[in-house]
């Protein structure tokens, strides 16, 4: 494989990764905690886009539990986003480990 082919492959991979990142930004992932009492929505990058709280879980005497449920829902949604990102990166890179270094550079 010559350098020109290698550069073309790199450009193609870069284009695929750009498309993948745009697709991930538009994807919404949801997770819940407390049996669905609290749910969080994140985009494919893991940024929180929304929180839904069932009014039945709001207890002024137990704010700590609500905080824990919110944190758990957000954490799980972000975990799903990381997993989706890693999966898409593997597809875009053709299974190559990224970032990688070119020999001699």
LINJO-V114838 format. One record per residue. N is the residue number from 1. RES is the residue in one letter. PSI is psi in radians with two decimals (999 if undefined). Layout:
# LINJO-V114838
[[N/RES/PSI] [N/RES/PSI]]
This chain:
# LINJO-V114838
[[1/X/2.23] [2/X/3.00] [3/X/-0.63] [4/X/-0.77] [5/X/-0.69] [6/X/-0.72] [7/X/-0.69] [8/X/-0.73] [9/X/-0.70] [10/X/-0.71] [11/X/-0.71] [12/X/-0.74] [13/X/-0.71] [14/X/-0.72] [15/X/-0.76] [16/X/-0.69] [17/X/-0.64] [18/X/-0.75] [19/X/-0.73] [20/X/-0.73] [21/X/-0.69] [22/X/-0.71] [23/X/-0.72] [24/X/-0.66] [25/X/-0.54] [26/X/-0.20] [27/X/2.49] [28/X/2.29] [29/X/2.39] [30/X/2.60] [31/X/2.70] [32/X/2.90] [33/X/2.81] [34/X/0.67] [35/X/0.54] [36/X/0.06] [37/X/-0.54] [38/X/2.28] [39/X/2.60] [40/X/2.52] [41/X/2.29] [42/X/2.81] [43/X/3.13] [44/X/-0.23] [45/X/-0.09] [46/X/0.07] [47/X/2.29] [48/X/2.23] [49/X/-0.35] [50/X/2.70] [51/X/2.38] [52/X/2.26] [53/X/2.16] [54/X/2.21] [55/X/-0.43] [56/X/-0.39] [57/X/-0.14] [58/X/1.86] [59/X/1.94] [60/X/-0.37] [61/X/-0.19] [62/X/1.03] [63/X/-0.58] [64/X/-0.69] [65/X/-0.76] [66/X/-0.74] [67/X/-0.74] [68/X/-0.71] [69/X/-0.72] [70/X/-0.81] [71/X/-0.75] [72/X/-0.74] [73/X/-0.77] [74/X/-0.80] [75/X/-0.76] [76/X/-0.71] [77/X/-0.72] [78/X/-0.62] [79/X/-0.73] [80/X/-0.68] [81/X/-0.74] [82/X/-0.75] [83/X/-0.76] [84/X/-0.72] [85/X/-0.83] [86/X/-0.69] [87/X/-0.79] [88/X/-0.63] [89/X/-0.70] [90/X/-0.70] [91/X/-0.79] [92/X/-0.58] [93/X/-0.01] [94/X/0.43] [95/X/-0.02] [96/X/2.46] [97/X/2.25] [98/X/2.57] [99/X/2.65] [100/X/2.77] [101/X/2.43] [102/X/2.42] [103/X/2.41] [104/X/0.02] [105/X/999]]
